[in-house]
Amino acid sequence: MTIFNSLRTSATGLSAERLRMDLIANNIANAETTRTEDGGPYVRKAAVFKPYRSFESILNNERGKAMGVTVDRIVEDKAPFRLEYDPEHPDAIQEEGELKGYVQYPNVNPAKEMIDMITASRAYEANVTVMNSAKSMAMKALEIGRG
Protein backbone atom coordinates (compact mmCIF):
# COMPACT_ATOMS: atom_id res chain seq x y z
CA MET A 1 0.00 0.00 0.00
CA THR A 2 1.42 3.38 -0.97
CA ILE A 3 1.27 6.50 1.15
CA PHE A 4 -1.34 7.93 -1.21
CA ASN A 5 -3.56 4.87 -0.77
CA SER A 6 -3.41 5.26 3.00
CA LEU A 7 -4.37 8.94 2.60
CA ARG A 8 -7.30 7.97 0.36
CA THR A 9 -8.43 5.31 2.83
CA SER A 10 -8.31 7.76 5.74
CA ALA A 11 -10.13 10.39 3.70
CA THR A 12 -13.05 8.03 3.10
CA GLY A 13 -13.16 7.30 6.84
CA LEU A 14 -13.17 11.02 7.64
CA SER A 15 -16.02 11.65 5.22
CA ALA A 16 -18.11 8.73 6.52
CA GLU A 17 -17.58 9.64 10.19
CA ARG A 18 -18.48 13.27 9.50
CA LEU A 19 -21.80 12.20 7.99
CA ARG A 20 -22.36 9.91 10.98
CA MET A 21 -21.72 12.81 13.39
CA ASP A 22 -24.12 15.01 11.40
CA LEU A 23 -26.84 12.36 11.71
CA ILE A 24 -26.22 12.02 15.45
CA ALA A 25 -26.43 15.81 15.91
CA ASN A 26 -29.69 15.82 13.95
CA ASN A 27 -31.06 13.01 16.16
CA ILE A 28 -30.18 14.94 19.33
CA ALA A 29 -31.68 18.16 17.95
CA ASN A 30 -34.96 16.37 17.20
CA ALA A 31 -35.19 14.29 20.39
CA GLU A 32 -38.40 16.10 21.41
CA THR A 33 -39.97 16.66 17.96
CA THR A 34 -43.47 15.19 18.09
CA ARG A 35 -44.63 16.36 14.67
CA THR A 36 -42.73 16.26 11.37
CA GLU A 37 -43.73 16.99 7.79
CA ASP A 38 -44.64 13.29 7.46
CA GLY A 39 -47.16 13.69 10.27
CA GLY A 40 -45.63 11.64 13.08
CA PRO A 41 -42.80 12.01 15.54
CA TYR A 42 -39.20 12.24 14.37
CA VAL A 43 -37.60 8.85 13.66
CA ARG A 44 -33.96 8.25 14.66
CA LYS A 45 -31.58 7.85 11.71
CA ALA A 46 -28.26 6.00 11.45
CA ALA A 47 -25.62 5.50 8.75
CA VAL A 48 -24.68 2.05 7.48
CA PHE A 49 -21.09 1.77 6.22
CA LYS A 50 -19.71 -0.66 3.68
CA PRO A 51 -16.15 -1.23 2.44
CA TYR A 52 -15.06 -0.03 -0.99
CA ARG A 53 -13.34 -3.34 -1.51
CA SER A 54 -14.48 -6.78 -0.50
CA PHE A 55 -12.29 -8.97 1.67
CA GLU A 56 -12.17 -11.47 -1.20
CA SER A 57 -10.61 -8.90 -3.56
CA ILE A 58 -7.95 -8.14 -0.95
CA LEU A 59 -7.16 -11.86 -0.58
CA ASN A 60 -6.90 -12.18 -4.37
CA ASN A 61 -4.40 -9.29 -4.26
CA GLU A 62 -6.32 -7.15 -6.73
CA ARG A 63 -4.35 -3.94 -7.08
CA GLY A 64 -5.51 -0.52 -8.13
CA LYS A 65 -8.86 -0.61 -6.38
CA ALA A 66 -9.55 2.05 -3.81
CA MET A 67 -9.82 0.99 -0.19
CA GLY A 68 -11.81 2.55 2.61
CA VAL A 69 -15.45 2.90 3.51
CA THR A 70 -18.50 4.57 2.10
CA VAL A 71 -21.96 5.21 3.48
CA ASP A 72 -24.12 2.48 1.97
CA ARG A 73 -27.41 3.92 3.16
CA ILE A 74 -29.12 5.88 5.90
CA VAL A 75 -31.66 3.82 7.82
CA GLU A 76 -34.48 4.73 10.17
CA ASP A 77 -34.51 3.06 13.58
CA LYS A 78 -37.43 0.64 13.99
CA ALA A 79 -37.50 0.99 17.80
CA PRO A 80 -40.88 1.98 19.24
CA PHE A 81 -41.64 5.57 20.06
CA ARG A 82 -41.46 6.74 23.67
CA LEU A 83 -44.92 7.34 25.17
CA GLU A 84 -45.65 9.98 27.81
CA TYR A 85 -49.03 10.82 29.28
CA ASP A 86 -49.87 14.49 28.62
CA PRO A 87 -53.51 14.96 27.56
CA GLU A 88 -53.02 18.75 27.24
CA HIS A 89 -50.31 18.39 24.58
CA PRO A 90 -51.50 19.35 21.05
CA ASP A 91 -50.13 16.06 19.65
CA ALA A 92 -51.73 13.81 22.28
CA ILE A 93 -53.61 10.79 20.92
CA GLN A 94 -57.31 11.71 20.76
CA GLU A 95 -58.83 8.35 19.73
CA GLU A 96 -60.58 6.36 22.43
CA GLY A 97 -58.57 3.50 23.86
CA GLU A 98 -55.80 2.79 26.30
CA LEU A 99 -53.40 5.24 24.56
CA LYS A 100 -55.77 8.22 24.75
CA GLY A 101 -53.92 11.24 26.14
CA TYR A 102 -50.45 9.82 25.46
CA VAL A 103 -47.92 11.66 23.28
CA GLN A 104 -45.56 9.78 21.00
CA TYR A 105 -42.02 11.14 21.32
CA PRO A 106 -39.12 10.18 19.03
CA ASN A 107 -37.23 6.94 19.56
CA VAL A 108 -34.06 8.93 20.30
CA ASN A 109 -32.12 8.17 23.48
CA PRO A 110 -29.80 11.15 24.15
CA ALA A 111 -27.40 9.01 26.25
CA LYS A 112 -27.01 6.49 23.41
CA GLU A 113 -26.54 9.33 20.92
CA MET A 114 -23.75 10.83 23.04
CA ILE A 115 -22.00 7.44 23.20
CA ASP A 116 -22.30 7.15 19.41
CA MET A 117 -20.95 10.71 19.05
CA ILE A 118 -17.90 9.86 21.18
CA THR A 119 -17.30 6.70 19.12
CA ALA A 120 -17.57 8.63 15.84
CA SER A 121 -15.30 11.36 17.19
CA ARG A 122 -12.64 8.80 18.18
CA ALA A 123 -12.82 7.16 14.76
CA TYR A 124 -12.45 10.58 13.14
CA GLU A 125 -9.41 11.33 15.33
CA ALA A 126 -7.86 7.98 14.39
CA ASN A 127 -8.19 8.78 10.69
CA VAL A 128 -6.63 12.22 11.23
CA THR A 129 -3.72 10.53 13.04
CA VAL A 130 -3.18 8.16 10.11
CA MET A 131 -3.17 11.08 7.68
CA ASN A 132 -0.67 13.02 9.79
CA SER A 133 1.57 9.95 10.09
CA ALA A 134 1.50 9.38 6.33
CA LYS A 135 2.32 13.04 5.74
CA SER A 136 5.21 12.83 8.20
CA MET A 137 6.58 9.70 6.50
CA ALA A 138 6.40 11.40 3.10
CA MET A 139 8.28 14.41 4.44
CA LYS A 140 10.99 12.17 5.95
CA ALA A 141 11.32 10.32 2.63
CA LEU A 142 11.84 13.64 0.85
CA GLU A 143 14.50 14.62 3.40
CA ILE A 144 16.32 11.31 2.80
CA GLY A 145 16.20 11.95 -0.95
CA ARG A 146 17.89 15.34 -0.54
CA GLY A 147 20.92 13.62 0.93
N, C-alpha and C positions, 0 to 999 in steps of 0.2 A: 504494500500500500504506500503510495507516495504521500508527501506532505499535503499536496493539493487535495487528494482524496480524503484525507482526515479533516481538512478544512471544510470540504463539501458535506461530509457526514455530520460534522458538528453544526454546520449551518442549518441543515434540515431539522436537527434536534432543537435548535434555538427557535426556529419558526413554529414547529409543532407545539413546543412548550409555551410559547407566547400565546398561541390561539387557545390552548388549554387554560392558561391564566385568565384570558379575557372571558372565557365561558364561566369560570368560577366566579369572577367579579360580577358578571351579569346575574348569576344565580343568587349571590349574596344580596345584590341590589334589589332583586325581585322576591325576596324571601317572604314578604308580607302582601304581595300583589294578589288580590282575590278576583280581579276581573281583567282579562286581556281582550285583545281584538277578536280572538276566537270565541269569547264568551265564558270561559271558565277561568280557574286560577292558573297562575304561571306554572309551567312544568319544568322541572330541573333538566338541564342539558349537560351532556358529557361528550368529549371527543374520543374517538376510537382510532388508535394508531395502527399502521401496518408498515412492514419493512419495504424498502424499495426493491430489495433483492430477496429471493427466497433462500433458505438455508441450503436447499439442493443445489442452486446455482453456485453458491460459495464452495460447496464440497466438490463440484465439478470444475472448480477453478476457472470459471468464466471471467475473463478480464474485460475491462472497459465499461462495465455496468456501474452506475452510480450506487452508492450504499447510503444508508440512513433510514429515516422514517418519514412518513407522510401521514396526514390526517385522512383516514379512509372515509369516515362519515361522522356526523354529529347526531347522537341519539338522544331521545327523550327518556327519562327515567320512568319506569312503569310502577314505581312504589305508590302506594295509596296516598291521597291527600290527607293532611292533618285536619282534624275536625275540632272546632271549639264552639261551645254554646254561647251565642250572643244574638238573641232574637231581635235586638234593636239595630243590628248591622244591616246596611242596605243590601248586602249580598247574602243574607241569611236564607236558608231553604224555606220556602213558603208552603210547599205541598204538605198535606197531612201525612203523618207517619212518624216513625220513631226518630227521624233526622230533622223534623221541623224545628226551626230556630237555630240550627247549627250552621256554621260558616266553614266552607272548605278553603283551607289555606294551602299554599304550595307545598310540595313534597321536598322542600329544601331544608336541610339540617345545617345551620350555620357552623356548628363545631366540625362536622364532617367536611364542609367546604374549606374551612381554615386548614385542616389537615391536608387536604388535597392541594391547597395553595402552597403550603410549605414544601410538599413533595415536588410540585412543579417548579418551585423556585430553586430547590436544590438541584434538580435535573438541569435547569437552565444554567446555574452556576458551574456545574460539571462540564457542560459543553463550552462555556466561556474559558474554563481552565484548559481544556484540550486545545482550543484555538490559540490561546496565548502560548502554550507549550510548543505547538507546531511553528508558530511565528518565531519563537526564540530559537528553535532548532534551525530554522531556515537562516536566521541572522548569523548564528554560529558557523553554519556551513559556508556562508559568504565570507566570513572573516578568515576561515581556514584557506579558502581559495585565494585570498589576497596575498597570502604568504607571510 
